[in-house]
Amino acid sequence: MSFHPLRIPVLLSIAALATGLAAPVRAAEPTPPSTAPAFQLPPLPYAPDALEPYVSAKTLGFHHGKHHQAYVDNLNKLVAGTPWAGRSLEQIVVDTAGVADATALFNNAGQVWNHTFFWQGMKARGGGKPTGRLLERIEKSFGSFDAFKEAFVAAAVGQFGSGWAWLVLDGDALKIVKTANADTPLAHGQTALLTCDVWEHAYYLDYQNRRKDFVAAFLDHLVNWEFVASRLK
Ligand SMILES: [Fe+2]
């Protein structure tokens, strides 16, 4: 028997009558505004235990499922019912950077963007040395790959309190920068290539106060250099 769409209301009316309820007749109503949250937590690009033993499944579970999720939830609360809800995450970060009465919006949007970017820069059995044009650019910019690693670790360890260490493209130059709290190269006109989260929640369960060991493990075993190279194009 072929399906006929008109059959459904007929059947519903019969069902309503069978239960003693008259089927209400209503004029068409306007569609209510969407109550769906503007932003969603993006899934991790790998399994929660994929980065073990360098980042434990427990750390990754809390970091992504609790911390990153909380930034997404806070951002959704802040933008709900405002014109910000219709803008992209990147637009919100750029437009609220340095705006005194938009600090909470910038902090949560920045942290959503930073974490989403951080996950992409890692993979199982990553780390080591990049190849090709990326390696050449790094060697040209920092003198050698070891000098790059040294400078990246120094930035990550030298970031006082919470923040991020980054490899960025600033104009045509590769640079290592550090940012505090939710600050991000996106807000400074730089192209992020790689980041390491140095908030304590990123490493404390696995490394306690040994931030330097976490950053060394990040460079030696976790960096997804293919992702970094893709950002250079
Ligand atoms: Fe984090």
Residues whose N, C-alpha, C, O or C-beta is under 5 A from the ligand:
A	BS01	LIG	D197 W199 A202
